[in-house]
Amino acid sequence: MIRKIRILCYGDSNVWGYIPNSNHQRYDEETRWTKLLQKKLGDNYEVIEEGLCSRTLCSGKIDIEEEREKNGFLSLKPCMDTHDEFDVFILMLGVNDFKRCFNNSAEDIFGYYKKYIDALKNYRSKVSGEPKKFFIIGEGLFVGSDDKMFDNSESRFMHFEASMRLEYPEIYMHMPIICFGDDGVHLNEEGHKKVAEVCYNKIKAINLEK
């Protein structure tokens, strides 16, 4: 039996499929980018959804249980070990770290991403011992956001993203503002289509089918 090529998608509500301006409503399987990606890739692939609403890169107080559970870095390696052996890791995470309550600078968040990149570069499958391919999907710009949690976040995001696109042009995929709903944070339906397309093209360029 031929093993399927496994794509692990790790992130927040934009991996989970949160509908903009909804009360915790989720897009269906005909809309979510992870499911669209599965259809585009076909039966030789398995796309794994690991989205958690309000998950952060590293923000939050470790001594507060609810915030610790949302800290994505703490669950990163257990998640990778759970789904070993995966072939490609897609990270779509970081928007929640821009919330005012965490008081992160653009430099802070850039540093968090570097921790993830180092962890992903150093990760080895317990099955094959091989390093893993990975890339990052950028999230929203907060333009027009009516969410007070993200007040004054746009300039920090733009500064942060400029650093990511300069230092990691091969693995950081920019998403245009048209991909996001009018809450300025969550992907709209066109955004889900766009992310699926970007991920499909990137995965095919990696040439995993040997």
Buried (B, 14 or more C-beta within 10 A) or exposed (E): EEEBBBBBBBBBBBBBBBBBEEEEEBBEEEBBBBBBBBBBBEEEBBBBBBBBBBBBBBBBEEEEEEBEEBBBBEBBEEBBEEBBBBBBBBBBBBBBBBBEEBEBEBEBBBEBBBEBBEBBEEBEBEEEEEEBBBBBBBBBBBEEBEBEBBEEBBEBBEBBBEBBEEEBEEBBBEBEEEBBBEBBBBBBBEBBBBBBBBBBEBBEEEEBEE
